[in-house]
């Protein structure tokens, strides 16, 4: 998103998009029907964000620093962490904060622009099988194009080697873009959800079902396609697609009731929180609460369009959201249980979103940091950690006042 903003300040929106499209490889395809899209989880209008500063003075404790653009974070059962660096390194960090050498055996990544080694997730049975899942920008053989890929492997007991590497999913088609990879992983039982950006230059493809751009896909942990995916029987559609009409989702998590929630970057304004329903169309680029970089309408120029789902919550101006986590337990107070945490890259804060009994946001408080928040996670012991995005990135723990 930051790169897109910088480019947008140098080029007009038309120059930027046209220049990127010329290098793409996507061919025209039949547009998805919107008249039969699955309706959203409720009929209430989207709520606009109005964040306020937290009245409490929170403390951030540095666990580890000098990380090179860390992107994904996972907790190890024996203590410590796994952290990805966008440059391509997967590192173990001990509970005391010691950063270990990179794990060997990972694939080559397209570490350019917003691409690289991105999210990481431990299998729910990691303590027994030591299996991990990770997503990354996968380069083509000639290096001219790339696409988001999801792979799995088994970590050696000493954390030095990734074994039995297998790619479970590859975004089709690869394109010549360095933007909007998406790439958040969520496991639910024996299935994996993966967010996929529309790669910026290929925004219209988010409305087409014969490609993976601007989608959430759902696959089995073995790479198979679930028989109940919504478009399995749709002729010409990619069977992995679970929902479509997305821009660039860099946060996803399961709510306490098991539903999948997602945050995604808007253009100039219009970042969104969405509750994901199978087969639903979330509107991009037909509609948005934001506008083009430099001004100008998105799609129909309205925040709604027939057959598309309204966001649960949106930010105007953009906060560049990345990473999200539902809070479980009362370690930070009873009033935190069930809250939703969202990181802000643009404004450098952790947002605490208070929800009512129906899952609607009633208040957002900002816990300041003044660093780009890339990911937020809650450890098994209830403590909250974030990673910050820079070439001197940090792993931080939130402490109560």
C-alpha positions as CSV (number, residue, x, y, z in Angstrom):
1,X,0.0,0.0,0.0
2,X,2.8,2.4,0.8
3,X,4.4,1.8,-2.5
4,X,1.1,2.4,-4.2
5,X,0.6,5.7,-2.4
6,X,4.1,6.8,-3.4
7,X,3.6,5.9,-7.0
8,X,0.2,7.5,-7.0
9,X,1.8,10.7,-5.9
10,X,4.2,10.7,-8.9
11,X,1.8,9.4,-11.6
12,X,-1.8,10.1,-12.3
13,X,-4.1,7.1,-11.5
14,X,-4.6,6.5,-15.2
15,X,-0.8,6.5,-16.0
16,X,-0.1,4.2,-13.0
17,X,-2.8,1.6,-13.8
18,X,-2.3,1.6,-17.6
19,X,1.4,1.2,-17.2
20,X,1.0,-1.8,-15.0
21,X,-1.7,-3.4,-17.1
22,X,0.5,-3.3,-20.1
23,X,2.9,-5.8,-18.4
24,X,0.2,-8.1,-17.1
25,X,-0.7,-11.5,-18.4
26,X,-4.4,-11.7,-17.6
27,X,-6.7,-12.4,-20.6
28,X,-10.3,-11.1,-20.8
29,X,-12.8,-13.5,-19.2
30,X,-16.5,-13.7,-18.5
31,X,-17.4,-11.4,-15.5
32,X,-19.0,-13.1,-12.5
33,X,-22.7,-12.7,-12.1
34,X,-23.7,-10.5,-9.2
35,X,-27.4,-11.1,-9.2
36,X,-27.0,-14.4,-7.4
37,X,-24.3,-13.4,-4.9
38,X,-24.9,-14.6,-1.4
39,X,-26.1,-11.8,0.8
40,X,-24.1,-10.6,3.8
41,X,-24.5,-11.7,7.4
42,X,-26.9,-8.9,8.2
43,X,-28.7,-6.0,6.4
44,X,-27.3,-3.2,8.6
45,X,-25.4,-0.4,6.9
46,X,-21.6,-0.2,7.2
47,X,-20.3,1.8,10.2
48,X,-17.6,4.4,9.7
49,X,-14.6,4.3,12.0
50,X,-14.2,7.1,14.6
51,X,-11.1,6.0,16.5
52,X,-10.1,7.8,19.7
53,X,-7.0,7.6,21.8
54,X,-7.0,5.0,24.6
55,X,-7.5,6.7,28.0
56,X,-4.9,4.3,29.5
57,X,-1.2,4.5,29.1
58,X,0.0,1.2,27.7
59,X,3.6,0.0,27.6
60,X,5.3,-1.8,24.7
61,X,8.2,-4.2,25.7
62,X,10.8,-5.1,23.1
63,X,11.3,-8.8,22.8
64,X,13.5,-8.7,19.7
65,X,14.7,-6.1,17.2
66,X,16.8,-5.6,14.1
67,X,14.4,-7.7,12.1
68,X,14.2,-7.1,8.3
69,X,10.6,-6.2,7.5
70,X,9.0,-9.0,9.5
71,X,5.6,-9.9,8.2
72,X,4.2,-13.0,9.9
73,X,4.3,-14.3,13.5
74,X,3.5,-17.6,15.1
75,X,4.0,-19.0,18.6
76,X,5.9,-22.2,19.3
77,X,4.4,-24.7,21.8
78,X,7.6,-24.9,23.9
79,X,7.9,-21.1,24.0
80,X,9.5,-18.7,21.5
81,X,8.3,-17.6,18.1
82,X,8.6,-18.1,14.4
83,X,8.8,-14.9,12.3
84,X,9.0,-14.4,8.6
85,X,11.1,-11.6,7.0
86,X,9.9,-10.3,3.7
87,X,13.4,-10.8,2.2
88,X,12.9,-14.5,2.4
89,X,14.1,-15.6,5.9
90,X,12.2,-17.7,8.4
91,X,13.6,-17.3,11.9
92,X,13.1,-18.7,15.3
93,X,13.2,-16.3,18.1
94,X,13.7,-17.7,21.6
95,X,11.6,-16.8,24.5
96,X,14.4,-14.6,25.8
97,X,14.5,-12.7,22.4
98,X,17.6,-14.4,20.8
99,X,17.2,-14.3,17.0
100,X,18.4,-17.6,15.4
101,X,19.9,-18.0,11.9
102,X,17.4,-18.5,9.0
103,X,15.8,-21.9,8.5
104,X,17.2,-23.7,5.5
105,X,15.1,-25.3,2.7
106,X,12.6,-22.5,1.9
107,X,11.8,-21.8,-1.8
108,X,13.0,-18.8,-3.7
109,X,10.7,-15.8,-3.2
110,X,9.9,-12.7,-5.3
111,X,11.1,-10.2,-2.7
112,X,10.3,-7.1,-4.6
113,X,7.8,-4.3,-3.8
114,X,5.3,-5.8,-1.4
115,X,6.2,-9.3,-2.2
116,X,8.5,-11.8,-0.4
117,X,8.1,-14.3,2.4
118,X,4.9,-13.2,4.0
119,X,2.5,-15.1,6.4
120,X,3.3,-18.1,8.6
121,X,1.0,-20.5,10.4
122,X,1.6,-23.6,12.5
123,X,-0.6,-26.6,11.9
124,X,-3.0,-27.2,14.8
125,X,-1.2,-30.4,15.5
126,X,2.3,-28.9,15.2
127,X,3.4,-30.3,18.5
128,X,3.1,-33.8,17.0
129,X,3.7,-33.3,13.3
130,X,5.9,-30.1,13.2
131,X,4.1,-29.0,10.1
132,X,3.9,-25.3,9.1
133,X,2.2,-23.4,6.3
134,X,3.5,-20.2,4.7
135,X,2.7,-18.0,1.8
136,X,5.0,-16.0,-0.4
137,X,5.4,-14.2,-3.7
138,X,6.5,-17.0,-6.1
139,X,8.5,-15.8,-9.1
140,X,8.1,-17.3,-12.6
141,X,11.1,-19.2,-14.0
142,X,12.2,-16.1,-16.0
143,X,11.5,-13.7,-13.2
144,X,9.2,-11.5,-15.2
145,X,6.0,-12.4,-13.4
146,X,5.0,-13.6,-10.0
147,X,2.0,-14.8,-7.9
148,X,1.0,-15.6,-4.4
149,X,1.7,-19.2,-3.4
150,X,0.9,-21.3,-0.3
151,X,3.3,-24.1,0.7
152,X,3.8,-26.5,3.6
153,X,6.8,-28.3,5.1
154,X,8.0,-30.0,8.3
155,X,10.5,-28.3,10.6
156,X,13.4,-30.3,12.0
157,X,13.5,-30.5,15.7
158,X,16.5,-28.1,15.9
159,X,14.6,-25.6,13.7
160,X,17.5,-25.5,11.2
161,X,15.9,-27.2,8.2
162,X,12.5,-27.2,6.5
163,X,11.8,-30.7,5.1
164,X,9.3,-32.3,2.8
165,X,8.5,-29.0,1.1
166,X,5.3,-29.0,-1.0
167,X,3.4,-26.2,-2.7
168,X,-0.3,-26.5,-2.0
169,X,-1.6,-23.6,-4.0
170,X,-0.4,-21.2,-6.7
171,X,-2.3,-18.1,-7.8
172,X,-3.3,-18.2,-11.4
173,X,-2.3,-16.4,-13.4
174,X,1.0,-14.9,-12.4
175,X,1.3,-11.2,-13.3
176,X,4.0,-8.5,-13.7
177,X,3.2,-6.6,-10.5
178,X,5.0,-6.0,-7.2
179,X,1.8,-5.0,-5.3
180,X,-1.2,-6.5,-3.5
181,X,-0.2,-10.0,-2.7
182,X,-2.7,-10.4,0.1
183,X,-1.3,-13.5,1.8
184,X,-2.9,-14.1,5.2
185,X,-3.4,-17.8,6.2
186,X,-6.2,-19.1,8.5
187,X,-6.6,-22.7,9.4
188,X,-10.0,-24.1,10.4
189,X,-9.9,-27.8,11.1
190,X,-8.5,-29.5,8.0
191,X,-9.0,-26.5,5.7
192,X,-7.0,-23.4,5.0
193,X,-8.2,-20.0,3.9
194,X,-5.8,-17.7,2.0
195,X,-6.4,-14.1,1.1
196,X,-5.3,-13.0,-2.4
197,X,-4.9,-9.4,-3.6
198,X,-5.9,-8.3,-7.0
199,X,-2.3,-7.2,-7.7
200,X,-3.4,-3.6,-8.2
201,X,-2.9,-3.5,-12.0
202,X,-5.5,-6.2,-12.4
203,X,-8.3,-4.8,-10.3
204,X,-11.2,-5.8,-12.7
205,X,-10.1,-9.4,-12.4
206,X,-11.5,-9.4,-8.8
207,X,-14.9,-9.7,-10.3
208,X,-14.1,-12.7,-12.5
209,X,-14.3,-16.3,-11.4
210,X,-11.8,-17.8,-13.8
211,X,-8.8,-16.5,-11.9
212,X,-7.6,-16.1,-8.3
213,X,-6.9,-12.4,-8.2
214,X,-8.9,-10.5,-5.6
215,X,-10.2,-13.6,-3.9
216,X,-10.2,-15.6,-0.8
217,X,-9.5,-19.3,-1.5
218,X,-10.2,-22.3,0.6
219,X,-8.3,-25.6,0.2
220,X,-7.6,-28.7,2.3
221,X,-4.4,-28.9,4.3
222,X,-3.3,-31.4,1.6
223,X,-4.0,-29.0,-1.2
224,X,-7.3,-30.6,-2.2
225,X,-10.5,-28.6,-3.1
226,X,-13.3,-29.0,-0.5
227,X,-16.4,-30.5,-2.2
228,X,-18.6,-27.8,-0.7
229,X,-16.7,-24.8,-2.0
230,X,-19.2,-22.4,-3.5
231,X,-18.0,-22.5,-7.1
232,X,-17.0,-26.1,-7.5
233,X,-19.8,-26.8,-9.9
234,X,-19.7,-23.4,-11.7
235,X,-18.4,-24.0,-15.2
236,X,-15.2,-21.9,-15.9
237,X,-14.8,-20.9,-12.3
238,X,-11.7,-21.7,-10.2
239,X,-12.9,-24.3,-7.7
240,X,-10.7,-23.0,-4.9
241,X,-12.5,-19.6,-4.7
242,X,-14.5,-19.0,-1.5
243,X,-15.3,-15.3,-1.9
244,X,-14.4,-12.6,-4.4
245,X,-14.4,-8.8,-5.0
246,X,-11.5,-8.2,-2.7
247,X,-8.7,-5.6,-3.1
248,X,-5.8,-6.6,-0.8
249,X,-6.5,-8.4,2.5
250,X,-3.6,-8.4,4.9
251,X,-5.5,-9.6,8.0
252,X,-7.8,-12.5,8.6
253,X,-8.9,-14.4,11.7
254,X,-11.7,-16.6,13.1
255,X,-14.2,-15.0,15.4
256,X,-15.2,-16.9,18.6
257,X,-18.3,-18.2,16.7
258,X,-16.1,-19.7,14.0
259,X,-16.8,-17.1,11.3
260,X,-14.0,-15.8,9.1
261,X,-13.3,-12.1,9.4
262,X,-11.0,-10.1,7.1
263,X,-9.5,-6.7,6.8
264,X,-8.5,-5.2,3.5
265,X,-6.8,-2.1,2.2
266,X,-9.0,0.4,0.4
267,X,-7.6,2.8,-2.2
268,X,-7.5,6.4,-1.0
269,X,-9.8,5.7,1.9
270,X,-12.3,2.9,2.3
271,X,-10.3,0.2,4.3
272,X,-12.8,-2.4,5.3
273,X,-13.6,-5.1,7.8
274,X,-15.7,-7.9,6.3
275,X,-17.3,-11.0,7.6
276,X,-16.8,-13.6,4.9
277,X,-19.6,-15.7,3.5
278,X,-19.1,-18.5,0.9
279,X,-19.8,-17.3,-2.6
280,X,-20.2,-13.6,-1.6
281,X,-19.1,-10.7,-3.7
282,X,-17.4,-7.9,-1.6
283,X,-17.6,-5.3,-4.4
284,X,-14.1,-4.3,-5.5
285,X,-13.7,-2.6,-7.9
286,X,-17.4,-2.0,-8.6
287,X,-17.8,0.1,-5.4
288,X,-15.8,1.5,-2.5
289,X,-16.0,4.0,0.4
290,X,-12.7,5.3,-0.9
291,X,-11.6,7.0,-4.1
292,X,-8.8,6.8,-6.7
293,X,-5.3,7.9,-5.7
294,X,-5.3,11.6,-6.5
295,X,-9.1,11.8,-6.5
296,X,-11.8,10.4,-8.7
297,X,-14.6,7.8,-8.2
298,X,-14.2,4.1,-7.9
299,X,-16.6,2.0,-10.1
300,X,-20.1,3.5,-9.9
301,X,-18.9,6.3,-7.6
302,X,-21.2,5.0,-4.9
303,X,-20.4,2.9,-1.7
304,X,-22.9,0.2,-2.7
305,X,-23.7,-1.9,-5.7
306,X,-26.4,-4.5,-6.4
307,X,-25.4,-8.0,-5.4
308,X,-22.4,-6.9,-3.3
309,X,-21.9,-7.2,0.4
310,X,-21.4,-4.1,2.6
311,X,-18.4,-4.1,5.0
312,X,-19.0,-4.4,8.7
313,X,-16.8,-1.4,9.3
314,X,-14.7,1.0,7.2
315,X,-12.0,3.6,7.7
316,X,-12.0,7.0,6.0
317,X,-9.2,8.2,5.7
318,X,-7.3,4.9,5.3
319,X,-5.3,3.5,8.2
320,X,-3.6,0.8,6.0
321,X,-4.8,-2.1,8.2
322,X,-2.6,-5.2,8.6
323,X,-3.0,-8.1,11.1
324,X,-6.1,-8.9,13.1
325,X,-6.8,-10.9,16.2
326,X,-9.8,-11.5,18.4
327,X,-8.9,-11.3,22.1
328,X,-9.8,-14.3,24.2
329,X,-9.7,-14.2,28.0
330,X,-9.3,-11.4,30.6
331,X,-5.6,-11.0,30.9
332,X,-5.9,-7.4,29.9
333,X,-9.2,-6.9,31.7
334,X,-12.7,-8.3,31.4
335,X,-13.7,-5.6,29.0
336,X,-11.1,-6.9,26.5
337,X,-12.6,-10.4,26.1
338,X,-14.0,-10.6,22.6
339,X,-12.5,-7.4,21.4
340,X,-11.0,-7.2,17.9
341,X,-7.4,-6.0,17.5
342,X,-6.2,-4.4,14.2
343,X,-2.8,-3.0,13.3
344,X,-2.3,0.3,11.4
345,X,0.6,0.7,9.1
346,X,-0.1,4.2,8.1
347,X,-0.7,5.8,11.5
348,X,1.3,3.5,13.7
349,X,-1.1,2.2,16.3
350,X,-2.9,-0.9,17.5
351,X,-6.6,-0.5,17.2
352,X,-8.8,-2.1,19.9
353,X,-12.3,-2.5,18.5
354,X,-15.1,-3.1,21.0
355,X,-18.0,-5.1,19.7
356,X,-21.6,-5.5,20.8
357,X,-23.4,-8.8,21.3
358,X,-24.2,-9.0,17.6
359,X,-20.6,-8.4,16.5
360,X,-20.9,-4.7,15.5
361,X,-18.2,-2.3,16.3
362,X,-19.3,0.3,18.9
363,X,-16.0,1.9,19.7
364,X,-12.4,1.9,18.5
365,X,-9.5,2.9,20.8
366,X,-6.0,3.6,19.5
367,X,-3.0,2.3,21.4
368,X,-0.1,4.3,20.0
369,X,3.2,3.1,18.9
370,X,4.4,5.4,16.1
371,X,5.7,2.4,14.1
372,X,4.1,0.5,11.2
373,X,2.1,-2.4,12.8
374,X,2.3,-5.4,10.4
375,X,0.8,-8.2,12.5
376,X,-0.9,-8.8,15.9
377,X,-1.3,-12.1,17.6
378,X,-2.4,-13.4,21.0
379,X,-0.2,-16.0,22.6
380,X,-1.6,-19.1,24.3
381,X,-0.9,-17.5,27.7
382,X,-3.1,-14.6,26.7
383,X,-0.3,-12.0,26.1
384,X,-0.5,-9.8,23.0
385,X,2.4,-9.4,20.6
386,X,2.9,-7.3,17.5
387,X,5.6,-7.0,14.8
388,X,6.6,-3.7,13.2
389,X,7.4,-3.2,9.5
390,X,10.8,-1.7,8.8
391,X,14.3,-2.7,8.1
392,X,14.8,-2.4,11.9
393,X,11.5,-4.2,12.7
394,X,10.7,-5.2,16.2
395,X,8.7,-7.9,18.0
396,X,6.9,-6.2,20.9
397,X,4.7,-7.3,23.8
398,X,1.8,-5.3,25.2
399,X,1.9,-4.7,28.9
400,X,-1.0,-3.4,31.1
401,X,-0.7,0.1,32.6
